[in-house]
Amino acid sequence: MVSLIVGLGNPGEKYDRTRHNIGFMVIDHLAKQWQVSLVPERKFKGSWAEKTWQSGNRVYLLKPSTFMNLSGESAIALLKWYKLTPASVLVIYDDMDIPLGRIRIKPSGSAGGHNGMKSVIAHLGTSNFPRLRVGIGAPKHPQEAKDPERVVGHVLGNFSATEAKRLPELLGLTEEAIATIFTEGLDKAMSVYNSRGI
């Protein structure tokens, strides 16, 4: 059972609506839909909220206030405070290899080159926890995808006006997938949403 949802991103206005912050956007969306308020908490090195379901199960939302490369410090702080297991953590983050409008859910796996995930895996001491990758798409021109500087610029750049119009639907799809994880389990969510897009 997922008890903690961590959205990865960078703090500060500079990064607010960048592709790399889609994890933060999902957490903000969930907090709004679930009618809970994210509150800064120093001991968790991030902003968090708590939601209690009708079943009595509690779910915590977390946006690390560390920078992306140190996201694991925040995740492990809340994990230890509430005595949760790594398997109960769902991490949400951006993936350039997935087209915008698609998501991928996995029960475990490597960091795949994502620095935020590298930090979470290092601090949790395992890669055996579920993750939900949100597609942000690759640079439009193949040559740009081969240039490390342009890749960084793409990831840390803002969504285009056309892409931004698709975000509400993408966030809604992600919310549906997370609700399915809670109600029907991870396997069901994977079978339905790994093949569905907006």
Buried (B, 14 or more C-beta within 10 A) or exposed (E): EBBBBBBBBBBEEEBEBBBBBBBBBBBBBBBEBBEBEBEEBEEBBBBBBEBEEEEEEEBBBBBBBBBBEBBBBBBBBBBEEBEBBBBBBBBBBBBBEBEBBBBBBBEEBEBBEBBBBBBBBBBBEBBEBBBBBBBBBBBEEEEBBEEEEBBEEBBBBEBEEEBEEBBEEBBEBBBBBBEBBBEEEBEEBBBBBBEEBB
